Amino acid sequence: GAVVSQHPSWVICKSGTSVKIECRSLDFQATTMFWYRQFPKQSLMLMATSNEGSKATYEQGVEKDKFLINHASLTLSTLTVTSAHPEDSSFYICSARGESAGNGYTFGSGTRLTVV
Amino acid sequence: GESVGLHLPTLSVQEGDNSIINCAYSNSASDYFIWYKQESGKGPQFIIDIRSNMDKRQGQRVTVLLNKTVKHLSLQIAATQPGDSAVYFCAESFSGTYKYIFGTGTRLKVLA
């Protein structure tokens, strides 16, 4: 079945530094990838939609310059949290959609970001 | 925006009993719905989906019911097992957008 690999699974960084999270579709080409953010005991909040070869579409209230998304190939999208602050600490999850994987979405295992 | 301090509603069920998890969706134009299961520290896992031209769909031990009149979705789990303990989310989508909007989630606790 369709597999999405997300890396790293957890990361701790200092305030002011940037962190890059990778989302890879391992056995299918992902035409579209999505990035979600999840706070403890809360639902997933869609941050942005990433289409291969074009700019990401951000949801209202999500800072484009804060959360940089690059979808350079059909198997890789990256989310970079720039100048991270403690309030950026969260669980970040990607999902990918590909024609060869049916019309469903497959989620990565998530990345726990802690900014200290 | 983000809400702080929310607690997920919890459903406690005895092992072997049936579970019913409910979800109210927001957009009457939504035409595709999915139930996901999320275990602690992991990404969501697909359980079952349903399109708006159906009102019921069955999978292995799970059934999804859709009531478009009241914008309500439910997930029924038969013979609930300890491995079913997780948080369950419904998600809605409408044609052409490929975006999912997730509901608030329900924590299912299976009691031995």
Interface residues (C-beta under 8 A of the other chain):
Chain A: V4 Q6 T32 F34 Y36 F39 K41 Q42 S43 L44 M45 L46 T49 G61 F91 I93 S95 R97 G104 Y105 T106 F107 G108 S109 G110 R112
Chain B: G1 E2 S3 V4 L6 H7 L8 I34 Y36 G41 K42 G43 P44 Q45 F46 D49 F89 Y98 K99 Y100 I101 F102 G103 T104 G105
